[in-house]
Amino acid sequence: MADMKRIVASFFAVLCSSFLYAQESKESIVYLNGGGYVGSHNNIGAYMGLEYDRQLKGNWYWGARVSGTYFLGNPISYDWDGMGKSPYRNTVDQNIYKADAMIYYRIPVIKEIVKLRVGAGFGIGYHDIFDKDFNGKDKVIPYFNASFNWIVKCGKHLEFVLSPAIALCPSEFDYSYVQLGGETDINPWLTNLYGLSFGIGYRF
């Protein structure tokens, strides 16, 4: 009985601490993002996303986002006959719809105006595969995410999120250890690399 009381007391202590910690949050931001991507299944395309960020404490934020990547074409084509497995031959035409949870840290660069946002998280992706003969069906797979973006504040409520963080280098990465199931699939995959992107955010 005493153990049960301690467990209940500990639960409510953690609950109260979490509530009080949440009250320290200072701001929320809603972003509308867009840009281009290169996929490891020989895809190039455009993506759009909607993201909500909430300040935890200081420069720490958590975020939730939904996004869609839309297939535009294959950057590389092949004569498929007589060739062995190659990551560049693993062509799967598809749109990908994702939901992610993220943790961010903002590193001040120019006072409070320009910051480098570094983030990591996980999510779920729905792969809308165009060729339905490809292993029979669409796929739902888990992801790990990493991102590096510039945050530029403009006035009291407006801010921008920009990539790439380093010129000519991808700044956002989605990785999944799950194969889509094609005969040329090989692991590991950096499933999507996001290059040039731009987002506008409203801070409140």
Backbone bond lengths (Angstrom), bond angles and torsions (degrees), N, CA, C in turn:
res aa  C-N    CA-C-N  psi(-1)  N-CA   C-N-CA  omega(-1)  CA-C   N-CA-C  phi
1 M - - - 1.464 - - 1.527 111.10 -
2 A 1.349 115.33 -43.35 1.461 119.39 178.35 1.523 111.29 -62.12
3 D 1.347 116.34 -39.24 1.458 120.41 178.33 1.522 110.66 -62.76
4 M 1.338 116.51 -41.03 1.458 120.82 179.83 1.523 110.49 -63.58
5 K 1.360 116.98 -40.79 1.464 119.87 178.35 1.525 111.04 -62.87
6 R 1.336 116.63 -39.57 1.458 119.67 179.29 1.525 111.18 -66.09
7 I 1.340 115.84 -39.23 1.465 120.46 178.68 1.522 110.42 -63.49
8 V 1.347 116.40 -46.01 1.471 120.77 179.63 1.523 110.31 -63.74
9 A 1.361 116.40 -43.88 1.465 120.37 179.68 1.522 110.81 -62.45
10 S 1.338 117.18 -40.85 1.455 120.89 179.19 1.521 110.95 -65.24
11 F 1.348 116.18 -40.19 1.463 120.57 179.24 1.522 110.78 -60.30
12 F 1.347 116.41 -47.37 1.465 119.50 -178.84 1.529 111.51 -69.60
13 A 1.325 117.64 -31.39 1.460 120.20 176.50 1.521 110.58 -64.48
14 V 1.355 116.70 -44.86 1.465 120.94 177.14 1.517 110.55 -63.69
15 L 1.339 117.10 -40.98 1.464 121.41 -179.54 1.525 110.86 -63.05
16 C 1.339 116.67 -45.59 1.465 120.89 179.47 1.529 111.16 -65.52
17 S 1.355 116.96 -40.14 1.453 120.50 178.84 1.518 111.13 -63.35
18 S 1.332 116.07 -41.18 1.465 120.25 178.67 1.520 111.00 -63.88
19 F 1.351 115.56 -40.31 1.467 119.46 179.93 1.526 110.58 -64.45
20 L 1.340 116.74 -46.29 1.456 120.72 -179.50 1.526 111.15 -64.43
21 Y 1.353 115.75 -37.69 1.464 119.71 178.81 1.522 110.72 -64.91
22 A 1.337 115.04 -38.91 1.464 119.36 -179.85 1.519 111.34 -64.77
23 Q 1.369 117.36 -31.54 1.451 120.17 -179.78 1.526 112.47 -68.10
24 E 1.340 117.10 -18.59 1.454 120.50 179.01 1.524 112.41 -76.78
25 S 1.334 116.84 -9.78 1.457 119.72 179.53 1.528 109.93 -58.33
26 K 1.325 116.26 137.43 1.457 120.76 -174.02 1.514 113.40 -105.66
27 E 1.327 118.59 -29.50 1.452 118.40 -174.64 1.519 111.26 -154.40
28 S 1.315 114.15 157.83 1.454 123.08 172.92 1.521 107.98 -126.50
29 I 1.334 116.03 151.01 1.462 121.25 178.49 1.527 108.97 -136.28
30 V 1.309 115.94 136.01 1.465 122.20 173.19 1.523 107.66 -112.82
31 Y 1.333 116.60 126.20 1.470 122.46 -178.16 1.524 110.89 -114.52
32 L 1.320 114.60 143.82 1.464 122.31 165.09 1.514 106.61 -113.19
33 N 1.345 117.17 118.74 1.466 122.42 -172.53 1.528 111.36 -117.51
34 G 1.314 115.73 153.74 1.453 121.37 174.29 1.516 110.41 -156.49
35 G 1.333 116.88 160.19 1.459 120.08 179.57 1.508 112.02 170.55
36 G 1.340 115.44 -160.49 1.453 121.82 -179.61 1.516 111.03 -119.91
37 Y 1.332 116.31 161.07 1.465 120.12 179.91 1.526 110.25 -146.73
38 V 1.321 114.26 158.28 1.466 122.86 170.86 1.514 106.91 -122.60
39 G 1.339 117.38 125.63 1.463 121.86 -178.81 1.511 112.05 -101.44
40 S 1.322 116.44 150.77 1.459 120.65 -178.41 1.527 112.78 -73.91
41 H 1.332 117.59 -4.03 1.468 120.51 174.44 1.526 110.60 -100.89
42 N 1.380 114.70 37.83 1.463 121.67 175.45 1.530 111.18 60.22
43 N 1.324 116.27 45.95 1.458 122.47 179.12 1.528 110.47 -120.95
44 I 1.309 116.18 145.73 1.445 121.75 161.94 1.524 107.19 -126.99
45 G 1.327 116.06 152.54 1.445 117.74 -178.07 1.508 112.49 -175.65
46 A 1.318 114.63 -168.59 1.458 122.70 178.93 1.519 108.56 -117.72
47 Y 1.322 115.12 154.28 1.459 118.19 175.03 1.520 110.82 -135.04
48 M 1.330 114.72 153.84 1.454 122.15 173.83 1.518 108.07 -135.33
49 G 1.333 115.89 148.56 1.451 118.79 -178.05 1.512 112.05 -152.40
50 L 1.325 115.14 157.76 1.455 123.39 175.06 1.519 107.21 -124.28
51 E 1.345 117.16 130.97 1.462 120.75 -173.89 1.520 110.70 -135.13
52 Y 1.327 115.17 142.45 1.459 122.14 173.77 1.516 108.19 -119.34
53 D 1.351 117.59 123.47 1.457 123.23 176.54 1.519 109.71 -114.82
54 R 1.346 115.52 143.59 1.464 121.74 178.55 1.517 109.24 -131.68
55 Q 1.308 115.65 128.43 1.459 120.30 179.52 1.528 109.79 -68.85
56 L 1.332 115.40 132.14 1.457 121.24 174.80 1.523 110.49 -90.83
57 K 1.335 115.31 -62.59 1.453 120.83 177.63 1.521 108.25 -162.58
58 G 1.340 115.74 129.92 1.449 118.71 179.98 1.520 111.83 60.87
59 N 1.321 116.91 -122.68 1.466 122.20 -178.69 1.521 113.41 -94.94
60 W 1.336 117.95 8.50 1.466 122.06 178.04 1.530 109.64 -92.31
61 Y 1.333 115.38 133.19 1.460 122.36 179.05 1.527 109.20 -135.46
62 W 1.337 116.46 152.84 1.458 119.50 165.97 1.534 107.49 -113.21
63 G 1.326 115.86 156.10 1.454 119.66 -177.42 1.522 112.54 -142.69
64 A 1.315 115.54 153.57 1.469 122.84 173.37 1.519 107.33 -132.80
65 R 1.316 116.84 134.51 1.456 118.98 -176.44 1.524 111.36 -144.07
66 V 1.318 114.88 152.12 1.466 122.80 171.19 1.519 106.64 -124.92
67 S 1.333 116.51 144.08 1.466 119.58 -176.05 1.519 110.26 -153.38
68 G 1.310 114.12 161.47 1.457 120.87 174.78 1.512 110.23 -135.58
69 T 1.342 117.32 134.75 1.461 121.90 173.27 1.529 107.81 -107.96
70 Y 1.309 115.93 133.05 1.460 121.56 -170.45 1.523 110.09 -118.81
71 F 1.317 115.34 121.56 1.456 123.80 -174.88 1.523 111.13 -65.10
72 L 1.360 115.39 131.91 1.462 121.36 176.34 1.517 113.09 -117.97
73 G 1.357 117.35 -23.77 1.455 118.61 -179.73 1.516 112.65 168.52
74 N 1.358 114.46 178.53 1.466 122.36 177.22 1.526 108.58 -107.51
75 P 1.329 118.37 120.20 1.467 119.46 -179.19 1.518 114.04 -69.46
76 I 1.347 117.22 -23.69 1.461 121.02 -176.15 1.521 108.54 -130.62
77 S 1.336 117.38 135.93 1.467 122.18 175.24 1.520 109.01 -119.98
78 Y 1.343 116.96 156.47 1.462 121.22 -171.90 1.518 111.76 -138.34
79 D 1.333 113.79 155.68 1.456 121.16 159.82 1.524 105.62 -86.40
80 W 1.327 116.27 108.21 1.471 120.67 -169.82 1.528 112.86 -75.30
81 D 1.313 118.27 -17.53 1.467 120.41 -173.72 1.519 111.55 -71.25
82 G 1.308 115.77 131.38 1.452 121.66 171.54 1.504 115.01 74.99
83 M 1.313 118.55 17.13 1.452 120.77 -178.66 1.519 110.77 -110.24
84 G 1.327 116.62 141.14 1.453 121.28 178.94 1.512 111.54 -80.68
85 K 1.335 115.10 -174.74 1.457 119.49 -179.64 1.513 110.88 -64.96
86 S 1.312 115.58 141.33 1.457 122.19 178.24 1.520 107.71 -153.42
87 P 1.314 118.66 140.04 1.462 118.46 177.56 1.515 112.72 -60.92
88 Y 1.327 118.39 -26.21 1.448 121.35 -179.20 1.529 112.16 -80.08
89 R 1.312 117.19 -13.92 1.468 120.20 177.24 1.513 111.54 -91.89
90 N 1.315 118.24 -4.10 1.462 121.14 -176.84 1.533 109.43 -82.23
91 T 1.330 115.66 70.17 1.458 121.78 -174.36 1.519 110.84 -89.76
92 V 1.327 116.30 120.60 1.458 123.06 176.11 1.526 107.72 -135.43
93 D 1.332 116.93 109.03 1.460 121.24 178.73 1.525 108.74 -77.15
94 Q 1.349 116.75 126.07 1.463 119.81 -170.98 1.521 110.89 -165.04
95 N 1.333 114.49 155.75 1.454 122.22 161.95 1.525 107.31 -104.14
96 I 1.339 117.04 149.34 1.462 121.34 -178.93 1.522 108.96 -127.23
97 Y 1.323 116.19 129.29 1.462 121.94 178.52 1.526 107.97 -117.78
98 K 1.354 115.80 126.93 1.462 119.79 -170.84 1.524 111.61 -128.56
99 A 1.333 114.29 152.69 1.460 123.21 168.76 1.523 107.24 -128.46
100 D 1.350 117.29 129.14 1.458 121.76 -172.90 1.521 111.52 -131.57
101 A 1.321 115.28 151.30 1.464 123.42 168.65 1.518 107.46 -117.02
102 M 1.344 117.07 133.23 1.463 121.34 -172.05 1.523 111.34 -132.61
103 I 1.329 115.29 154.11 1.458 123.97 167.55 1.533 107.58 -120.13
104 Y 1.341 116.68 131.55 1.457 121.33 -176.95 1.531 110.71 -123.17
105 Y 1.328 114.66 149.94 1.458 120.79 168.15 1.524 107.80 -128.26
106 R 1.326 116.63 131.48 1.457 121.83 -178.24 1.530 109.89 -102.49
107 I 1.320 115.94 121.30 1.466 122.12 -179.72 1.530 108.67 -98.35
108 P 1.338 118.10 115.59 1.470 119.77 -179.85 1.536 111.28 -63.21
109 V 1.327 115.68 133.75 1.467 121.93 178.20 1.527 109.55 -115.91
110 I 1.329 116.79 -50.66 1.467 121.86 175.16 1.529 107.04 -124.19
111 K 1.335 114.85 87.79 1.465 122.53 -178.94 1.528 109.52 49.86
112 E 1.343 116.43 -129.44 1.462 120.80 179.30 1.526 112.28 -98.70
113 I 1.324 116.25 6.13 1.465 119.30 -174.67 1.525 111.99 -88.10
114 V 1.328 117.53 -46.20 1.466 122.21 -177.98 1.533 108.77 -121.21
115 K 1.332 115.76 127.38 1.463 120.98 178.11 1.527 109.53 -135.23
116 L 1.324 115.29 150.81 1.459 121.39 172.26 1.519 107.31 -95.68
117 R 1.326 116.70 120.18 1.467 121.90 -179.59 1.521 109.54 -98.06
118 V 1.332 115.88 119.27 1.463 122.83 178.82 1.521 107.72 -110.84
119 G 1.337 116.80 129.81 1.459 119.28 -175.22 1.509 113.82 -140.48
120 A 1.330 115.37 158.04 1.459 122.94 174.82 1.523 108.04 -148.31
121 G 1.334 115.87 153.69 1.458 118.88 179.83 1.512 111.75 -178.43
122 F 1.323 115.65 -164.01 1.461 121.73 -178.77 1.516 108.67 -144.41
123 G 1.327 115.74 163.51 1.453 119.44 -179.08 1.513 112.63 -166.37
124 I 1.326 114.16 -175.51 1.467 123.21 178.71 1.524 107.93 -125.77
125 G 1.336 116.00 134.88 1.454 120.66 179.65 1.529 112.10 -120.56
126 Y 1.327 116.30 134.32 1.468 122.29 173.73 1.520 108.20 -101.79
127 H 1.333 116.79 118.64 1.460 122.98 -177.91 1.528 109.25 -97.90
128 D 1.318 115.28 108.84 1.460 122.41 176.28 1.527 107.71 -87.07
129 I 1.328 116.11 92.26 1.469 122.72 -173.92 1.518 109.57 -85.21
130 F 1.332 116.65 127.11 1.461 121.16 -173.97 1.527 112.06 -68.93
131 D 1.333 117.14 -40.12 1.461 121.07 -178.78 1.521 108.28 -87.71
132 K 1.330 116.88 100.27 1.462 120.80 -175.35 1.522 112.61 -71.86
133 D 1.343 117.38 -10.31 1.458 119.71 173.35 1.528 111.49 -77.43
134 F 1.320 116.47 -10.13 1.461 121.87 -179.50 1.520 109.02 -72.79
135 N 1.315 116.57 98.01 1.465 122.24 178.55 1.519 112.79 55.41
136 G 1.347 117.71 18.46 1.456 120.77 168.07 1.509 117.76 89.33
137 K 1.339 121.07 -23.51 1.458 118.95 -171.54 1.527 111.33 -163.00
138 D 1.355 114.08 169.68 1.460 120.67 170.60 1.527 109.26 -70.70
139 K 1.343 115.89 169.71 1.464 120.59 -174.86 1.521 110.77 -128.22
140 V 1.328 116.15 146.40 1.461 123.47 168.79 1.521 106.97 -120.15
141 I 1.342 117.47 119.74 1.463 120.54 -174.36 1.532 110.31 -135.81
142 P 1.350 117.18 155.61 1.465 121.42 178.35 1.526 111.34 -82.43
143 Y 1.338 115.62 158.64 1.453 122.36 -179.44 1.524 111.09 -136.50
144 F 1.337 114.66 152.85 1.455 122.54 163.05 1.530 106.90 -114.52
145 N 1.334 116.54 140.14 1.457 121.01 -173.20 1.526 111.14 -125.07
146 A 1.333 115.88 149.52 1.455 122.46 171.87 1.523 107.98 -143.10
147 S 1.332 117.05 145.46 1.457 119.79 -178.57 1.521 110.92 -149.63
148 F 1.333 114.82 151.52 1.459 123.87 177.00 1.529 106.52 -139.36
149 N 1.328 117.46 114.09 1.462 121.71 -175.98 1.526 110.62 -135.86
150 W 1.320 114.37 156.46 1.456 120.51 169.87 1.520 109.34 -91.31
151 I 1.333 116.19 134.72 1.460 122.32 173.30 1.524 107.38 -111.07
152 V 1.332 116.44 124.38 1.462 121.78 179.98 1.529 108.20 -122.28
153 K 1.335 115.51 115.47 1.458 120.38 178.69 1.526 110.07 -83.36
154 C 1.325 115.13 140.69 1.454 121.35 -178.72 1.538 107.65 -137.70
155 G 1.313 116.42 93.27 1.453 120.04 -178.28 1.521 112.40 83.81
156 K 1.316 115.00 -167.22 1.464 121.41 -172.83 1.523 112.87 -73.94
157 H 1.327 118.13 -36.75 1.466 120.92 -171.37 1.525 114.43 -118.51
158 L 1.316 118.48 -15.63 1.462 120.71 -171.86 1.519 110.73 -103.01
159 E 1.346 116.60 139.71 1.457 121.02 170.75 1.517 109.81 -150.33
160 F 1.338 115.15 159.12 1.456 121.66 -177.11 1.527 108.82 -120.72
161 V 1.326 115.58 146.46 1.465 121.64 173.41 1.521 107.30 -118.40
162 L 1.362 116.02 127.74 1.456 121.56 -170.17 1.522 110.96 -129.95
163 S 1.332 116.45 143.34 1.466 123.80 172.16 1.528 106.92 -135.44
164 P 1.334 118.46 154.30 1.467 127.50 6.85 1.523 112.89 -81.88
165 A 1.341 115.19 156.01 1.456 120.49 176.31 1.526 110.70 -71.46
166 I 1.342 116.53 -33.33 1.462 123.25 175.75 1.526 107.15 -123.60
167 A 1.313 116.96 134.50 1.464 121.29 -175.15 1.528 111.62 -52.66
168 L 1.343 115.24 131.93 1.466 124.50 174.45 1.527 113.35 68.45
169 C 1.328 119.15 7.76 1.473 121.83 178.59 1.531 109.73 -111.87
170 P 1.344 117.65 135.09 1.465 118.86 173.93 1.531 110.42 -58.05
171 S 1.326 115.89 143.41 1.457 120.25 -176.02 1.523 113.52 -117.22
172 E 1.327 117.22 -4.82 1.458 120.71 177.18 1.520 108.83 -136.07
173 F 1.333 115.57 137.74 1.450 121.62 -174.41 1.524 109.79 -133.94
174 D 1.324 115.91 135.28 1.464 122.23 171.30 1.516 107.37 -118.11
175 Y 1.319 117.33 124.66 1.462 121.53 -179.24 1.524 109.84 -122.82
176 S 1.321 117.02 136.24 1.458 121.93 172.39 1.522 109.09 -133.77
177 Y 1.319 115.70 137.54 1.464 120.89 178.83 1.528 111.51 -86.93
178 V 1.328 118.25 -0.94 1.466 122.50 -177.84 1.514 109.85 -93.33
179 Q 1.330 116.35 127.71 1.457 120.72 176.81 1.526 110.31 -78.13
180 L 1.335 116.24 148.05 1.459 119.95 176.46 1.518 112.09 -75.14
181 G 1.332 117.81 -20.57 1.454 119.93 174.25 1.501 116.18 107.97
182 G 1.327 118.52 4.26 1.455 120.42 177.48 1.519 111.77 -71.92
183 E 1.312 117.27 157.95 1.460 120.87 -175.27 1.518 112.24 -67.34
184 T 1.341 117.52 -19.18 1.464 119.58 178.55 1.528 112.48 -102.00
185 D 1.332 117.30 8.85 1.462 119.97 -179.87 1.519 111.36 -61.18
186 I 1.324 116.52 132.78 1.448 121.49 170.37 1.525 108.07 -137.88
187 N 1.301 117.24 152.03 1.467 123.21 -179.81 1.518 110.12 -109.41
188 P 1.339 120.96 161.86 1.471 125.15 -4.32 1.521 111.34 -83.89
189 W 1.332 115.27 167.45 1.450 120.58 179.84 1.514 111.01 -120.10
190 L 1.315 118.24 130.07 1.457 121.69 154.92 1.525 104.40 -89.39
191 T 1.307 117.08 93.69 1.453 120.83 -164.60 1.521 112.77 -62.54
192 N 1.337 117.07 -43.90 1.457 119.74 178.68 1.517 110.18 -135.99
193 L 1.312 116.04 139.19 1.453 123.17 173.43 1.529 107.42 -118.18
194 Y 1.320 116.38 122.30 1.461 120.25 -178.30 1.519 109.05 -100.69
195 G 1.308 115.82 127.10 1.452 120.64 -177.47 1.513 111.70 -99.05
196 L 1.320 116.63 -111.06 1.448 121.59 -178.52 1.523 110.36 -68.82
197 S 1.329 117.06 124.95 1.463 120.54 178.57 1.517 109.77 -148.75
198 F 1.314 114.63 158.75 1.455 121.81 -177.00 1.517 108.51 -146.68
199 G 1.314 116.40 138.65 1.454 120.97 176.51 1.516 110.47 -140.57
200 I 1.317 115.41 150.22 1.452 121.15 175.55 1.523 108.35 -118.96
201 G 1.326 115.58 133.91 1.458 120.24 -175.62 1.519 112.18 -124.01
202 Y 1.343 114.73 147.94 1.458 121.71 174.56 1.515 107.98 -112.67
203 R 1.325 116.85 121.44 1.452 123.61 -175.59 1.529 110.13 -100.60
204 F 1.351 115.97 131.99 1.460 119.67 179.81 1.524 111.29 -147.14
